[in-house]
Amino acid sequence: MTTRTFLITGVSSGLGRAFAQGALDAGHTVVGTVRKAADLAAFEALAPGRAHARQLDVTDDHAVPAVVGEIEETVGPIDVLIANAGYGHEGVFEESPIAELRAQFDANVFGVASTVQAVLPSMRKRRSGHIFAVGSMGGLMTVPGLAYYCGSKYAVEGMLETVAKEVAGFGVHVTILEPGSFRTDWAGRSMVRSERSIVEYDELFEPIRAARQAASGHQLGDPAKAAEAVLRVIDSEKPPVHLVLGSDALRLVAAGRSAVEADLREWEGLSRSTDFPDGHQIVSNRP
């Protein structure tokens, strides 16, 4: 087995911790980032000598490249990045302050971008590496009350899918993970919730919120099996750019994509009507 060095952001709990534990159990070296100094020793105790902890806030644009550089100098070249750090936001769009949207994008989008940019130079020069970003099924479909969260995950999808095309020639792989509902604390203490204020949304949103809270701790997805799936992808000769995790995600993403396809078919004539009738377009793969 080829042993690798992983950098995984946000390993204190949830999927990040599961990814780290799975990689450690498989014999790899893992550098995990945490927000609190109190979590450093606990992570390193998982596998002394192979589990390395670093304190990092991925929204700090200056700290991210500095920490990545230090890791590559002291631990070794990063073979696999799993950009996992982030959080959920719940709230009806009209009720949610714009400041909460900025904070959501700062962690979920700009934090991912900073981390990916920091590891790319070394991977490109070595002509090898695998970048994972933890998106969500909410990056390919939407649910009322998660506008800010889904918006951030759609941004990750567009950004990383583009990066995958840019770095393919360098032997660097990119995979966006799209988990469904996993048995983590994402819907519990890890979620920021905007205060309710507009009663007109009660009928739509309150049953959704109640169902989500009731399901917390009883979700279908097993984080350990998600970690196993990631390890299988790393060993694949042709890894996917998109990897949906969970049968619920498969069902909901398929339904969301079908709705888009239905709009394309129904309004195809109107879409085509906006072309110049005698226009000529150079055939290209570019937009």
N, C-alpha and C positions, 0 to 999 in steps of 0.2 A: 504493500500500500504506500502511495505517495503521501508523505506528511506535509502539511501546509501551515502557514501562519495566517491566522484570521484576525481581522479587526472588526469588532462588532460594537456598534454604539447602542447604549441603553440596555445594559445587561443586568440591571438590578432586579428585574422581575419580568413577567410576561413572556412574549415570544422571544425577546432578546436573550433572556436567561436560558430559555429552552434551546435556542440556536447554539449558544455558548456551551451548554452542558453536552449537547449532542456532539459537537466538534471535539470537545475534550475527551469524551468517552471513546471517540474513534481514534484517539491518539494524536490529535493535532495540537498545535500551540495557539492559544487564543489571548488576544489583548482585548479586554472589554472596558468600555467607558461607562462611568457612573457620574451622577450629578453631585452626590454627597460623599465627603471624605470618609464618613462612617461606614460606607459600603465597600471600601477598597479591600480591606483585609478579608472580609467574608468571601469575596470573589476569588481572591488568590488562594484561599484555603481549599477551593474546589479541586485543584490539581497543582500542588506546589511545584514550581519550576516550569510549568507549562501554562498556567493561568496568570496573566499579568493584568493588573488593573490600572487605569488612568482616570483621573478626575477631569471631566470635560463637559462644558456647555456647548453643544453644537451650534448654538446661535451666536457664539463669539467668533466672528470672522477671523480674528487674529490668532486665537488659541488653536483652532482646528488644524491649520497647516503646521503650526509649531509642534503640536502633539504628534501628528503623523510623522514629521521629520525625526523627532526624538525616538519614536517607536522603531523606525527603520534603521536608525543608528545603533540602538541598544538591543533590540530584540531580533531584527532582521527584516528583509523585504516582505511587504504585505502581499500575500498571494490572493487572499479573498477578503473583500469588504462586504459586510452586511450593514447597510445604513438603515438602522432600525429605530433610532431615537425619534420620538414624536408622541403626540397625544390626541385624544378625541375631543371634539367640541359638539355639544348638543344644544340646539336652539332654533326656533323658527326664525327665518331670515329677517323678517321685519322687526323682530324683537331683539336681535343680537347686535350689540354695539360694534362699530367698525374696528375699534381697538382690539376686540377679540379676534376679528378676522386677521388683522396684522400679526397678532401673536401666533395664531394658528399657522399661518404661512411661514412665519419666522422659523418655527421649529420643524414643521413637516416638509417644507419646500426648500427654504434657504439653508437649513441645517443639512439636508441631504445634498444639496448642490455643493456646499462648502466641503463636505467630506469626500464626495466623489472627485471634485477638482484636486483635492490634496493628494489622493492616491494615484491619480492618473499619470503624472509624469514618470514615476518609477515603473509602473506597469507598461507604459508605452515604450520606454527605453529597453525594458527586458523582454518586450514582445510576448508578455503573458500576464494573466491575471483574470479574476472574475469579480465583477461588481454586482452585488444584489442591493436593491432598494425595496424596503417594505412599503408597498402601496396598500391597496385594499380592494375588496370587491366594490367598494364605494368609489373607486377610481374608474369603474367601467359601467356603473349603474348608480342610481340615486334613490335616496329615501327621504321623505319629508322630515324636517328637523335636523338634518345633517348637512345643510348647505355649505357651511364653512369647511367642514371636514371633507366632504366629497370634493369640493372645489380644490382643496389642497392636494388631494390624492389624484384628481384628474391632471393637475399640474405636474405631479411626479411622473405620471404615465407619459405625458407628452415630452417632457424633458429627457427622461431616460430612454425612451424609444428612439429619440433622435441621437442621443449619445451612442446607443448601440450601433447605429449606422456609421457614425463618425469613427469609431475605434475598431470596427470589425477587421480592418486591414492590418491592425497591429497585434492580432492574436489575443485581444482582450474581449472577454464576453460580458454581456450585461443581461441580467434577468430581473424583471420586476415581479415581485411576489404580490399576489392579490388574495389575501386570506379572507375567508368568511368569518363566521362567529366561532372564536376559539375560547377555551376555558381559561381566560386570563382575567385581570381586573380592569380591562379596557373600559367596560361600561360601568365600573364602580368608582373607586377613588381616583382612577387615572383620567376620568372625563371631566371637563369643564362644562358647566351648564349655565346658560343664560337665564335670567329671571323671566318668568312668564308675566305678560302684561296686557295682552290683547285677547279678550274672551272669544272673539270670532274664530280663533284657531283651535279652541278647546276640542271641538268635535273631531277634528282631523288628527291633532297631535297627541292629545292625552292618552288615547289607547296605544299609540305607538311607543310613547315613553314608558307607560306601565308595562307593556309586554317586554321591552328591553330590560327594564329593571328586574322583572320577574325571572327572565332567562339568565341573568348574570350568575355565574357559577354553575350553570347547567348547560352551557353551550355544547354543541356537537363536536367541535374541533378539539383534537388532542395536540397540545403544543409539542410534545415529544415526537409525534409522528410528522409534524411540520418540519422539525429539525432533520428527521430522517430523509424527508423528501428533498430538502436543500442539499444534503450530502450526495444524494443520488444524482442530482442535476450537475453538481460540480464534476462528477466522474463521467458525465455524458460527453460523447464526442461532438454532439451538436445540441448544446443546451438551448432551451427556449428563451425568447425575449420576455414572454408573459407566462407566468405559472400561477394558475388559479388553485387555491388550496381550500378544500372542503366541498362536500356535495351541495351544501346550501349556496355557496358562492357560485358553483357551476350552474345551478338552476336560476339564480337571480341575475347573474351576468348574462346568461343566454337570453333571458326574457328582456333585459334592458337593451341588448344589441338587436334583438328582433324588432323592438319598437323603433329603433333608428332605421333599420332596413325597411320597415313598413312605410315610414315617412319618405324615404328615398324613392320607393316604388310609386307611392301615391302622387307625389309631386314632381316626378321626373320630367314631365312635359314643361312645367313652369321653370324648373331649374335650367333646362336646355334653352328656354326662350330668351335667356339673357345674353346669349352669344350674338356676335355680329353675324348676319346671315351669310356673308361672303368672306368671313374671316379665315385666316390660315394660321394654324398653330404648329410650331415645331414639336414633333413627337419627342417626349422626354419623360424620364422617371421623376423629374423634379416637379413640384407643385406649379 
